[in-house]
Amino acid sequence: MPAGILPDGLYAITDSRLTPHSSLLERVEQAIAGGARVIQYRDKLASDGERYTLAIALAALCLRRQVPLIINDDAALAAAVGANGVHLGEADGTVAAARAQLGAEAMIGVSCYNSMERAREAAAQGASYVAFGRFFASRSKPDAVSAGTDLLCTARRELDVPVAAIGGISPDNAGPLIAAGANLLAVIHGVFGQEDVVAAAASYAHHFPAAN
């Protein structure tokens, strides 16, 4: 996999409300075994020290399994633990600032919600990928704005960066998103909210046969 390029496939995002810290590494390992191609560490509950300790351990795991690790919202933490990149929301700083911290090969993603204009700006600023959503009712972000598949079509046509879809994505509704242009399916509850994480991840990964 070339440096700085995310592979197509399942983008599994952790959530400390679903996965206790004590089982985080085990559950992430299971997601990778099931076919997750990218892992994002997202933790809204832990202290800074706890997040650092967990992120260091995840970075080692993902390096061993040759799967990119993206840190949610925190470029400084990504730099400190040697993660592959960072995912930026609307209030998380600029692509340029993250790039300065993480280097030219870092994978920098930007949440674009339902805004093609924001996606164009992110790509122009050097984002590695853009993310749209939510596409369906979401347990993790129930109040997020809704996005339509037309955004995926437009982004895939206009932008020279991978496109991620997020929000309420299940194995049953994933197909149309991929057909519309999604390179990555970003999933939280559908993977880490399930008892059998390996099987849950595999149910998404099979939509990307070239990635398996």
C-alpha positions as CSV (number, residue, x, y, z in Angstrom):
1,M,0.0,0.0,0.0
2,P,1.6,3.3,-1.0
3,A,2.3,5.8,1.8
4,G,-0.5,8.2,2.4
5,I,-3.1,6.3,0.4
6,L,-6.0,4.7,2.2
7,P,-7.2,1.4,0.8
8,D,-10.8,0.9,-0.2
9,G,-13.0,-1.1,2.2
10,L,-14.3,-1.1,5.8
11,Y,-13.2,1.8,7.9
12,A,-13.9,0.7,11.5
13,I,-14.2,3.5,14.1
14,T,-13.9,2.7,17.8
15,D,-16.3,4.1,20.4
16,S,-15.5,3.9,24.2
17,R,-19.2,3.7,24.9
18,L,-19.4,0.4,23.0
19,T,-16.0,-1.0,23.9
20,P,-14.4,-0.8,27.3
21,H,-10.8,0.2,27.4
22,S,-9.9,-3.3,28.8
23,S,-11.1,-5.0,25.6
24,L,-10.3,-2.3,23.0
25,L,-7.2,-4.0,21.6
26,E,-8.9,-7.4,21.4
27,R,-11.9,-5.9,19.6
28,V,-9.8,-4.0,17.1
29,E,-7.8,-7.1,16.4
30,Q,-11.1,-8.9,15.7
31,A,-12.2,-6.1,13.4
32,I,-9.0,-6.4,11.4
33,A,-9.4,-10.2,11.3
34,G,-12.8,-9.7,9.8
35,G,-11.5,-7.5,7.1
36,A,-11.3,-3.9,8.3
37,R,-8.9,-2.0,6.1
38,V,-8.6,1.2,8.3
39,I,-9.0,1.7,12.0
40,Q,-9.9,5.1,13.6
41,Y,-9.4,5.6,17.3
42,R,-12.3,7.7,18.6
43,D,-12.6,8.1,22.3
44,K,-14.7,10.9,23.9
45,L,-14.5,9.6,27.5
46,A,-10.9,8.8,28.4
47,S,-8.4,11.2,30.0
48,D,-5.5,12.5,27.9
49,G,-3.2,10.0,29.6
50,E,-5.5,7.1,29.0
51,R,-5.9,8.1,25.3
52,Y,-2.2,8.3,24.9
53,T,-1.6,4.8,26.4
54,L,-4.4,3.2,24.3
55,A,-3.3,5.0,21.1
56,I,0.3,3.8,21.5
57,A,-0.9,0.2,21.9
58,L,-3.3,0.6,18.9
59,A,-0.5,2.0,16.8
60,A,1.7,-1.0,17.5
61,L,-1.2,-3.4,16.7
62,C,-2.0,-1.7,13.5
63,L,1.6,-1.5,12.4
64,R,1.9,-5.2,13.0
65,R,-1.2,-5.9,11.1
66,Q,-0.3,-3.4,8.3
67,V,-3.5,-1.5,8.7
68,P,-3.5,2.3,8.9
69,L,-4.5,3.9,12.2
70,I,-6.2,7.3,12.1
71,I,-6.7,9.4,15.3
72,N,-10.0,11.2,15.6
73,D,-9.8,15.0,16.2
74,D,-6.3,15.2,17.6
75,A,-3.3,15.7,15.3
76,A,-1.0,16.2,18.3
77,L,-1.9,12.7,19.7
78,A,-1.5,11.2,16.2
79,A,2.0,12.7,16.0
80,A,2.9,11.6,19.5
81,V,2.0,7.9,18.9
82,G,3.2,7.7,15.3
83,A,-0.3,7.1,13.9
84,N,-0.8,7.1,10.1
85,G,-3.0,10.2,10.3
86,V,-5.8,12.2,11.8
87,H,-9.5,12.8,11.0
88,L,-10.7,16.4,11.3
89,G,-14.1,17.6,12.1
90,E,-15.4,21.2,11.6
91,A,-13.7,22.5,14.8
92,D,-10.5,20.4,14.7
93,G,-8.2,22.7,12.9
94,T,-7.0,22.9,9.3
95,V,-5.5,20.4,6.9
96,A,-2.4,22.6,6.6
97,A,-1.9,22.6,10.4
98,A,-2.3,18.8,10.6
99,R,0.0,18.3,7.7
100,A,2.7,20.5,9.4
101,Q,2.5,18.3,12.5
102,L,2.2,14.9,10.8
103,G,4.2,15.2,7.6
104,A,3.7,14.9,3.9
105,E,2.8,11.2,4.0
106,A,0.1,11.5,6.7
107,M,-3.5,10.4,6.0
108,I,-5.6,13.4,6.8
109,G,-9.4,13.0,6.5
110,V,-12.0,15.7,6.7
111,S,-15.7,15.5,7.7
112,C,-17.7,17.2,5.1
113,Y,-21.2,16.3,6.4
114,N,-23.5,17.2,3.5
115,S,-21.4,19.9,1.9
116,M,-19.8,19.4,-1.4
117,E,-18.2,22.9,-1.1
118,R,-16.4,21.8,2.1
119,A,-15.2,18.7,0.3
120,R,-13.8,20.7,-2.6
121,E,-12.0,23.0,-0.1
122,A,-10.6,20.1,1.8
123,A,-9.3,18.4,-1.3
124,A,-7.8,21.6,-2.5
125,Q,-6.0,22.0,0.8
126,G,-4.4,18.6,0.5
127,A,-6.8,16.3,2.4
128,S,-6.2,12.6,1.9
129,Y,-9.9,11.7,1.9
130,V,-13.2,13.3,2.5
131,A,-16.2,11.9,4.5
132,F,-19.9,12.5,4.0
133,G,-22.8,11.6,6.2
134,R,-24.9,10.6,7.9
135,F,-26.7,8.6,5.2
136,F,-29.1,6.7,7.5
137,A,-30.4,7.0,11.0
138,S,-27.3,6.7,13.3
139,R,-27.1,5.5,16.8
140,S,-23.7,7.1,17.3
141,K,-24.6,10.5,15.9
142,P,-28.4,10.7,15.9
143,D,-28.5,14.5,15.4
144,A,-26.0,14.6,12.5
145,V,-27.1,16.2,9.2
146,S,-28.4,14.0,6.5
147,A,-26.5,13.4,3.3
148,G,-27.7,12.0,0.0
149,T,-26.0,9.6,-2.4
150,D,-25.7,12.4,-5.0
151,L,-22.9,13.8,-2.9
152,L,-20.9,10.6,-3.4
153,C,-21.5,10.6,-7.1
154,T,-20.4,14.2,-7.4
155,A,-17.4,13.8,-5.2
156,R,-16.2,10.7,-7.0
157,R,-16.6,12.5,-10.3
158,E,-14.9,15.8,-9.3
159,L,-12.3,14.9,-6.6
160,D,-9.1,13.0,-6.9
161,V,-9.2,11.7,-3.3
162,P,-11.0,8.7,-1.8
163,V,-14.6,9.2,-0.5
164,A,-15.9,7.8,2.8
165,A,-19.5,7.4,3.7
166,I,-20.7,7.3,7.4
167,G,-23.9,7.1,9.4
168,G,-26.1,4.2,10.0
169,I,-24.5,2.0,7.4
170,S,-25.4,-1.7,7.6
171,P,-24.4,-4.6,5.5
172,D,-27.9,-4.4,3.9
173,N,-27.7,-0.8,2.9
174,A,-24.0,-0.5,2.0
175,G,-24.3,-1.6,-1.6
176,P,-25.9,1.6,-3.0
177,L,-23.3,3.8,-1.3
178,I,-20.5,1.9,-2.9
179,A,-22.3,2.0,-6.2
180,A,-22.7,5.8,-5.9
181,G,-18.9,6.3,-5.3
182,A,-18.0,5.5,-1.7
183,N,-14.5,4.0,-1.4
184,L,-14.7,3.5,2.3
185,L,-17.6,2.6,4.6
186,A,-17.0,4.2,8.0
187,V,-18.8,2.1,10.6
188,I,-19.0,2.4,14.4
189,H,-21.9,0.5,16.0
190,G,-22.3,-1.9,13.1
191,V,-18.9,-3.4,14.0
192,F,-18.0,-2.6,17.6
193,G,-21.6,-2.7,18.8
194,Q,-21.9,-6.3,17.8
195,E,-21.2,-9.4,19.9
196,D,-19.2,-11.1,17.1
197,V,-16.9,-8.4,15.8
198,V,-15.1,-10.6,13.3
199,A,-18.4,-11.7,11.6
200,A,-19.7,-8.1,11.7
201,A,-16.6,-6.7,10.0
202,A,-16.7,-9.5,7.4
203,S,-20.3,-8.7,6.6
204,Y,-19.1,-5.2,5.4
205,A,-15.8,-6.4,3.9
206,H,-17.4,-8.8,1.5
207,H,-18.8,-5.7,-0.4
208,F,-15.2,-5.0,-1.4
209,P,-14.0,-8.3,-3.0
210,A,-10.9,-6.6,-4.5
211,A,-9.9,-5.7,-1.0
212,N,-10.1,-9.2,0.4
